[in-house]
């Protein structure tokens, strides 16, 4: 059981890294100081899918990490 949890934790961690690296890079903290020229736009298509899948992978990672505490 612990081996399955460890493998799923590693797989979800790798998927989190990949999905974050594939996302569009924003301006970061530069927008807080007035350096942002772009207007707000919503995520569509593959960008929305990557964003939602990143949230899913993080949730899976957290659940597996908590499950490992009790096994």
One Martini backbone bead per residue (centre of mass of N, CA, C, O) as a GRO file, in nm:
protein
   71
    1UNK     BB    1   0.057   0.063  -0.021
    2UNK     BB    2   0.302   0.257   0.002
    3UNK     BB    3   0.400   0.223  -0.289
    4UNK     BB    4   0.153   0.344  -0.427
    5UNK     BB    5   0.169   0.622  -0.288
    6UNK     BB    6   0.455   0.697  -0.382
    7UNK     BB    7   0.406   0.681  -0.686
    8UNK     BB    8   0.165   0.882  -0.695
    9UNK     BB    9   0.329   1.120  -0.583
   10UNK     BB   10   0.542   1.138  -0.806
   11UNK     BB   11   0.350   1.164  -1.045
   12UNK     BB   12   0.203   1.421  -0.946
   13UNK     BB   13   0.458   1.597  -0.929
   14UNK     BB   14   0.533   1.581  -1.228
   15UNK     BB   15   0.260   1.694  -1.334
   16UNK     BB   16   0.285   1.967  -1.198
   17UNK     BB   17   0.543   2.061  -1.334
   18UNK     BB   18   0.447   2.039  -1.626
   19UNK     BB   19   0.189   2.220  -1.605
   20UNK     BB   20   0.344   2.476  -1.517
   21UNK     BB   21   0.547   2.495  -1.761
   22UNK     BB   22   0.304   2.517  -1.984
   23UNK     BB   23   0.229   2.776  -1.888
   24UNK     BB   24   0.168   3.096  -1.901
   25UNK     BB   25   0.355   3.372  -1.859
   26UNK     BB   26   0.350   3.620  -1.647
   27UNK     BB   27   0.432   3.921  -1.477
   28UNK     BB   28   0.374   3.907  -1.188
   29UNK     BB   29   0.487   4.160  -0.976
   30UNK     BB   30   0.482   4.394  -1.191
   31UNK     BB   31   0.168   4.460  -1.172
   32UNK     BB   32   0.180   4.603  -0.884
   33UNK     BB   33   0.363   4.861  -1.022
   34UNK     BB   34   0.237   4.926  -1.325
   35UNK     BB   35   0.364   4.715  -1.560
   36UNK     BB   36   0.080   4.657  -1.680
   37UNK     BB   37  -0.084   4.639  -2.013
   38UNK     BB   38  -0.281   4.424  -1.975
   39UNK     BB   39  -0.575   4.289  -1.995
   40UNK     BB   40  -0.822   4.110  -1.896
   41UNK     BB   41  -0.836   3.747  -1.933
   42UNK     BB   42  -0.955   3.454  -2.020
   43UNK     BB   43  -0.957   3.123  -2.015
   44UNK     BB   44  -0.885   2.905  -2.298
   45UNK     BB   45  -0.887   2.591  -2.357
   46UNK     BB   46  -0.579   2.477  -2.289
   47UNK     BB   47  -0.539   2.678  -2.057
   48UNK     BB   48  -0.776   2.575  -1.887
   49UNK     BB   49  -0.689   2.279  -1.870
   50UNK     BB   50  -0.417   2.329  -1.726
   51UNK     BB   51  -0.530   2.473  -1.478
   52UNK     BB   52  -0.724   2.243  -1.381
   53UNK     BB   53  -0.509   2.014  -1.373
   54UNK     BB   54  -0.329   2.142  -1.160
   55UNK     BB   55  -0.537   2.136  -0.935
   56UNK     BB   56  -0.579   1.831  -0.940
   57UNK     BB   57  -0.283   1.745  -0.882
   58UNK     BB   58  -0.266   1.888  -0.609
   59UNK     BB   59  -0.497   1.735  -0.472
   60UNK     BB   60  -0.373   1.455  -0.503
   61UNK     BB   61  -0.112   1.514  -0.352
   62UNK     BB   62  -0.245   1.586  -0.079
   63UNK     BB   63  -0.400   1.322  -0.031
   64UNK     BB   64  -0.154   1.133  -0.043
   65UNK     BB   65   0.008   1.269   0.183
   66UNK     BB   66  -0.205   1.222   0.405
   67UNK     BB   67  -0.225   0.911   0.369
   68UNK     BB   68   0.076   0.855   0.456
   69UNK     BB   69   0.036   0.922   0.760
   70UNK     BB   70  -0.175   0.657   0.805
   71UNK     BB   71   0.031   0.412   0.682
   0.00000   0.00000   0.00000
